[in-house]
């Protein structure tokens, strides 16, 4: 039986292709975004190929008010290494965990940037339930510690400390703006790997407009 239309939301973009293949309309239900959010996204698309000053001038014209761009305040405030390492959830999980990480980073060559297997890496493991997966990761951690090829961080990672370390050569990012800002400040190239929501807009900004990032490859040689 041929359906008349597809009802979906923004988190299932593949339904656009499905609707096109079937030759039927695609109705998008957006429960988490208002007209204001859609207006903002439209502005991003409208001014995508223009300079940053175009966004500022449009804002001033619409709001009829003066404004001054100062950038991410947190990057100006967090100048001390202890602040960079212990911001956010790190305060809840305890301080001093970055010492082992820095020792490992200091032992590596500077400026390494490669996505090929066999190279040094840092893997952040978020909350994970007890079971086979945890056992596997714990065994894997032992192996990489013995070879010194990798470093596993359980829980919160001191990202600023890692990005600003001289051995860090590049970043694979999901294009969240916090990581984007911090990578730019650290003068690191970015491989973009957006997952959902505004991250795809951020990727376009990095790759097509600012040209300071590159899209990930489906297959790494």
Secondary structure as UniProt FT lines:
FT   STRAND          5..8
FT   TURN            10..11
FT   HELIX           14..22
FT   STRAND          25..28
FT   HELIX           35..46
FT   TURN            47..49
FT   HELIX           52..63
FT   HELIX           73..77
FT   HELIX           81..85
FT   TURN            88..89
FT   HELIX           90..93
FT   HELIX           98..106
FT   TURN            110..111
FT   TURN            117..118
FT   STRAND          121..125
FT   HELIX           132..147
FT   STRAND          150..154
FT   HELIX           159..164
FT   TURN            166..167
FT   STRAND          170..173
FT   HELIX           177..185
FT   TURN            186..187
FT   STRAND          189..192
FT   TURN            197..198
FT   HELIX           199..204
FT   HELIX           205..209
FT   STRAND          213..215
//
